[in-house]
Amino acid sequence: MNGIETNSNLGRHVFGVAALAFGLITLAWQDYNGWHLPRYIVYPAAAAEIFGGAAIQFRRTAKTGAVALGAVYLVFALACVPGIVAKPRIYNSWGNFFEQFSLVTGAAIVYARLSSAWSSETLNRIGRILLGVCAASFTLEQAIYLHATASLVPKWLPPSQMFWAVATTVAFALAAVALLTNRMALLAARLLTMMLVSFGLLVWVPLVISDPHSHTNWSENAETFGIAGAAWILADLLGAYRPSDHRPAMT
């Protein structure tokens, strides 16, 4: 059988909840992630995220939900391309592209994992490479904007804000190398997921609580958990099979 078994779905559920939240935030502020887009784009995007986030939770509708989410995230990833072409030396547009593309990858893995057309080996390899490239981009983005990254670290967290900015940048780099080379890839995917979840819990949730009227705080929170969900989806995929015998791993 070429289809991928779906023993672990926690990543898919986290990814879907984040998408649903993102859609509600987009609808409430009538804006997608602070991009100041016209309403005829914002409303369909919000509807797709809300529908896709709900549909992806259930086995029978998960493929449809994944298509809806993958499509909307792909549109916004492609929307970053003109900025990249116009100012290729400014990494912000590159960073925005790969943030959206990581979400596209999460949705694509969910769809492919539920499709009998994909073998476990092929999907594992493609998933690793795509998320690995995104992790490499996260590394560059944090390194280039290191002081801005440090400013987001809670001041109460020892030993210092800059220490954690550098440490997490190195962690992104190690995760990228592990995923791209398939060396301890499962461990890397799980640790990457944990780090991204910690970003949400330690950085963005407190910011939402301190300033609940900020659209940026809400959208960045939802996006962070969405990217964490994409990494979790990959970890679920890599943990579901032993590469040596292709049998489902014990859970």
C-alpha positions as CSV (number, residue, x, y, z in Angstrom):
1,M,0.0,0.0,0.0
2,N,1.4,3.4,-1.1
3,G,-0.8,5.6,1.0
4,I,0.4,7.1,4.2
5,E,-1.1,6.0,7.5
6,T,-2.3,8.7,9.7
7,N,-1.7,7.4,13.3
8,S,-0.7,10.8,14.6
9,N,-2.7,13.9,13.7
10,L,-1.9,16.4,16.5
11,G,0.0,18.6,14.1
12,R,-2.9,18.7,11.7
13,H,-5.2,19.8,14.5
14,V,-2.9,22.5,15.8
15,F,-2.4,23.7,12.3
16,G,-6.1,23.9,11.7
17,V,-6.9,25.7,14.9
18,A,-4.2,28.3,14.1
19,A,-5.7,28.7,10.6
20,L,-9.2,29.1,12.0
21,A,-7.9,31.7,14.5
22,F,-6.0,33.5,11.7
23,G,-9.2,33.7,9.7
24,L,-11.2,35.1,12.5
25,I,-8.5,37.7,13.2
26,T,-8.4,38.6,9.5
27,L,-12.2,39.0,9.5
28,A,-12.2,41.1,12.8
29,W,-9.6,43.6,11.6
30,Q,-10.5,43.3,7.9
31,D,-6.8,42.9,7.1
32,Y,-4.5,40.0,6.5
33,N,-1.4,40.1,8.7
34,G,-1.1,43.9,8.4
35,W,-0.7,43.8,4.7
36,H,-3.5,46.5,4.1
37,L,-5.2,44.7,1.3
38,P,-8.6,45.5,-0.3
39,R,-11.6,43.9,1.2
40,Y,-12.4,41.9,-1.9
41,I,-9.2,39.9,-1.1
42,V,-9.4,40.0,2.7
43,Y,-12.9,38.5,3.0
44,P,-12.3,35.5,0.7
45,A,-9.0,34.9,2.5
46,A,-10.7,35.0,5.9
47,A,-13.5,32.7,4.7
48,A,-10.9,30.2,3.2
49,E,-8.9,30.1,6.5
50,I,-12.0,29.7,8.6
51,F,-13.5,26.9,6.4
52,G,-10.1,25.2,5.9
53,G,-9.2,25.4,9.5
54,A,-12.5,23.7,10.5
55,A,-12.5,21.2,7.7
56,I,-8.9,20.0,8.2
57,Q,-9.9,18.8,11.7
58,F,-12.0,15.9,10.4
59,R,-10.7,12.9,8.5
60,R,-13.4,13.0,5.8
61,T,-13.0,16.7,5.0
62,A,-9.2,17.1,5.8
63,K,-8.1,17.0,2.2
64,T,-10.6,19.7,1.2
65,G,-9.5,21.8,4.1
66,A,-5.9,21.3,3.2
67,V,-6.6,22.5,-0.4
68,A,-8.4,25.6,0.9
69,L,-5.6,26.5,3.3
70,G,-2.8,25.6,0.8
71,A,-4.4,27.8,-1.8
72,V,-4.8,30.9,0.3
73,Y,-1.3,30.6,1.8
74,L,0.2,30.1,-1.7
75,V,-1.5,33.2,-2.9
76,F,0.0,35.3,-0.1
77,A,3.4,33.6,-0.6
78,L,3.3,34.6,-4.3
79,A,2.2,38.1,-3.3
80,C,5.7,38.5,-1.7
81,V,7.5,37.9,-5.0
82,P,7.1,41.5,-6.4
83,G,8.7,42.8,-3.2
84,I,11.6,40.3,-3.6
85,V,12.1,41.3,-7.2
86,A,12.0,45.0,-6.5
87,K,14.4,44.9,-3.6
88,P,16.2,41.6,-3.5
89,R,18.8,42.7,-1.0
90,I,16.2,43.5,1.7
91,Y,15.4,40.2,3.4
92,N,12.0,41.1,4.8
93,S,10.2,40.1,1.7
94,W,12.1,36.9,1.5
95,G,11.3,36.2,5.1
96,N,7.6,36.9,4.5
97,F,7.6,34.5,1.5
98,F,9.1,31.6,3.4
99,E,6.8,32.2,6.4
100,Q,3.8,31.8,4.1
101,F,5.5,29.0,2.2
102,S,6.0,27.0,5.4
103,L,2.2,27.2,5.9
104,V,1.7,26.0,2.3
105,T,4.0,23.1,3.0
106,G,2.0,22.1,6.1
107,A,-1.2,22.0,4.1
108,A,0.5,20.2,1.2
109,I,1.8,17.4,3.6
110,V,-1.7,16.9,5.1
111,Y,-3.2,16.6,1.6
112,A,-0.4,14.2,0.3
113,R,-0.5,12.1,3.5
114,L,-4.2,11.4,2.9
115,S,-3.6,10.6,-0.8
116,S,-2.9,7.1,-1.9
117,A,-0.7,8.5,-4.7
118,W,2.2,9.3,-2.4
119,S,4.6,6.8,-0.9
120,S,6.0,7.4,2.5
121,E,9.6,7.7,1.3
122,T,8.7,10.4,-1.3
123,L,6.6,12.4,1.1
124,N,9.1,12.2,3.9
125,R,11.9,13.5,1.5
126,I,9.8,16.3,0.0
127,G,8.5,17.4,3.4
128,R,11.9,17.5,4.9
129,I,13.4,19.5,2.1
130,L,10.6,22.1,2.0
131,L,10.5,22.7,5.8
132,G,14.3,22.6,5.8
133,V,14.5,25.4,3.3
134,C,12.0,27.4,5.4
135,A,14.0,26.8,8.6
136,A,17.1,28.1,6.7
137,S,15.2,31.2,5.9
138,F,14.1,31.6,9.5
139,T,17.8,31.4,10.4
140,L,18.8,34.2,8.0
141,E,15.8,36.3,9.0
142,Q,16.7,36.2,12.7
143,A,20.4,36.7,12.0
144,I,19.8,39.8,9.8
145,Y,17.3,41.3,12.3
146,L,19.0,40.0,15.4
147,H,18.5,43.1,17.6
148,A,14.8,43.1,16.6
149,T,14.6,39.4,17.5
150,A,16.3,40.1,20.8
151,S,13.8,42.8,21.7
152,L,10.9,40.3,21.6
153,V,12.5,37.9,24.1
154,P,11.0,38.4,27.6
155,K,13.3,40.5,29.7
156,W,12.7,38.2,32.7
157,L,14.2,35.2,30.9
158,P,17.8,34.6,31.9
159,P,20.6,35.0,31.0
160,S,19.8,37.8,28.5
161,Q,17.6,38.7,25.5
162,M,20.5,38.6,23.1
163,F,21.6,35.2,24.3
164,W,18.2,33.7,23.4
165,A,18.1,35.5,20.1
166,V,21.5,34.0,19.1
167,A,20.6,30.6,20.6
168,T,17.3,30.3,18.7
169,T,19.0,31.4,15.5
170,V,21.6,28.6,15.9
171,A,18.8,26.2,16.7
172,F,17.0,27.1,13.4
173,A,20.2,26.6,11.5
174,L,20.8,23.1,13.1
175,A,17.2,22.2,12.3
176,A,17.6,23.2,8.7
177,V,20.8,21.2,8.3
178,A,19.2,18.1,10.0
179,L,16.2,18.2,7.8
180,L,18.0,18.9,4.6
181,T,20.6,16.1,5.2
182,N,18.2,13.7,6.8
183,R,20.4,13.4,9.9
184,M,18.3,13.1,13.1
185,A,15.5,14.7,11.1
186,L,12.7,13.5,13.4
187,L,14.4,14.9,16.5
188,A,15.0,18.1,14.6
189,A,11.3,18.4,13.6
190,R,10.2,17.8,17.1
191,L,12.6,20.3,18.7
192,L,11.7,22.8,16.0
193,T,8.0,22.4,16.8
194,M,8.7,22.8,20.6
195,M,10.8,26.0,19.9
196,L,8.1,27.5,17.7
197,V,5.4,26.7,20.3
198,S,7.5,28.3,23.0
199,F,7.8,31.5,20.8
200,G,4.0,31.6,20.8
201,L,3.6,31.0,24.5
202,L,6.5,33.1,25.8
203,V,6.4,36.0,23.3
204,W,3.1,36.5,21.5
205,V,0.6,35.3,24.0
206,P,1.9,37.8,26.7
207,L,1.9,40.5,24.0
208,V,-1.7,39.8,23.2
209,I,-2.6,39.9,26.9
210,S,-0.7,43.2,27.4
211,D,-2.1,44.8,24.3
212,P,-5.2,43.0,23.0
213,H,-6.1,45.8,20.6
214,S,-3.0,45.3,18.5
215,H,-3.7,43.5,15.2
216,T,0.0,42.6,14.9
217,N,0.1,40.8,18.2
218,W,-2.9,38.6,17.3
219,S,-1.8,37.9,13.7
220,E,1.8,37.1,14.6
221,N,0.5,34.8,17.4
222,A,-1.7,32.9,15.0
223,E,1.0,32.7,12.3
224,T,3.5,31.5,14.8
225,F,1.3,28.6,16.0
226,G,0.4,27.9,12.3
227,I,4.1,27.5,11.5
228,A,4.5,25.4,14.6
229,G,1.6,23.3,13.4
230,A,3.4,22.8,10.0
231,A,6.5,21.7,11.8
232,W,4.4,19.4,14.0
233,I,2.8,17.9,10.8
234,L,6.2,17.0,9.5
235,A,7.2,15.5,12.9
236,D,4.1,13.4,12.9
237,L,4.9,12.3,9.3
238,L,8.5,11.4,10.1
239,G,7.5,9.6,13.3
240,A,4.9,7.5,11.7
241,Y,7.2,5.2,9.7
242,R,10.5,3.4,10.2
243,P,12.6,4.0,7.1
244,S,14.1,0.6,7.3
245,D,11.0,-1.5,7.0
246,H,8.3,1.1,6.1
247,R,6.0,-0.1,8.9
248,P,4.2,2.3,11.1
249,A,6.2,3.1,14.2
250,M,4.9,2.3,17.6
251,T,3.1,5.2,19.3
